[in-house]
Amino acid sequence: MAAFEITIAGEINLDLILYGLPESLPIDREILAPAFRMTSAAPPRFSLTISHPGVRVGFITRWAAILGAIALELLRESGVDLSRVVRTSGGTQPG
């Protein structure tokens, strides 16, 4: 297994950014956002920021939930090495 030049270890998750909500949210009432965007949360976002051609960046984590799979795909598309990521069975919390 080749060594990474930079290794990031942390939780894999996504931030959900909601748009079009009122400034003040009423208590005990469901409000639907007309638009949203998913983006990588802190540790994965840092991996994306420092991932450049010629720099071997690795991300190490454990994941179980479907949103983790989406976040990992964003990293994979950007060239971050995920060879040391471990899939856990069941649950939605980091292992």
C-alpha positions in Angstrom: 0.0 0.0 0.0 1.5 3.3 -1.0 2.0 6.0 1.6 -0.1 9.2 1.6 1.6 12.6 1.5 -1.3 14.0 3.5 -3.7 11.9 5.6 -7.0 13.1 7.0 -8.9 11.0 9.5 -12.4 11.9 10.7 -16.1 11.5 10.4 -17.7 11.2 6.9 -20.9 13.2 6.7 -22.7 15.8 4.7 -23.9 19.3 5.5 -27.4 20.0 4.2 -27.8 23.7 3.4 -31.5 24.8 3.3 -32.6 27.8 1.2 -35.8 29.9 1.3 -36.7 29.4 5.0 -38.2 32.3 6.9 -35.9 34.2 9.3 -38.0 33.2 12.3 -39.1 29.5 12.5 -42.3 28.7 14.4 -42.1 26.1 17.2 -43.8 22.7 16.6 -44.6 23.3 13.0 -43.2 21.7 9.9 -41.6 24.1 7.4 -40.6 22.9 4.0 -37.5 24.4 2.4 -38.0 25.1 -1.4 -34.4 24.3 -2.1 -31.3 22.7 -0.6 -27.8 21.7 -1.4 -25.6 18.9 0.0 -21.9 19.6 0.6 -19.1 17.8 2.3 -18.8 18.6 6.0 -15.5 19.7 7.7 -13.0 16.8 7.5 -14.0 15.7 4.0 -14.2 19.3 2.8 -10.6 19.8 4.0 -9.5 16.7 2.0 -11.2 18.2 -1.1 -9.5 21.5 -0.6 -5.9 20.1 -0.4 -6.4 17.4 -3.1 -4.4 18.5 -6.2 -2.9 16.5 -9.0 0.4 15.0 -7.9 -0.4 15.2 -4.2 -1.4 11.8 -2.7 -4.2 12.7 -0.2 -5.8 9.9 1.8 -9.0 10.0 3.9 -9.5 7.4 6.6 -12.9 6.8 8.3 -15.6 4.2 9.0 -19.1 4.6 7.6 -22.5 2.9 7.5 -25.2 5.3 6.4 -26.2 6.1 2.8 -25.3 9.7 3.1 -21.7 8.5 4.0 -21.7 6.8 0.6 -22.6 10.1 -1.2 -19.9 12.0 0.7 -17.3 9.3 -0.2 -18.2 9.5 -3.8 -17.6 13.3 -3.8 -14.1 12.6 -2.4 -13.5 9.8 -4.9 -14.4 12.1 -7.8 -11.8 14.6 -6.6 -9.0 12.1 -6.5 -8.8 11.5 -2.7 -7.5 8.0 -1.9 -10.2 6.0 0.0 -8.4 2.7 0.1 -8.3 2.7 3.9 -12.0 3.5 4.4 -13.9 0.8 6.3 -17.6 0.0 5.8 -19.4 -1.0 9.0 -22.7 -2.9 9.1 -25.9 -1.1 10.1 -26.4 2.0 12.2 -26.1 5.6 11.3 -23.4 6.7 13.7 -19.7 6.7 13.1 -18.1 3.4 14.2 
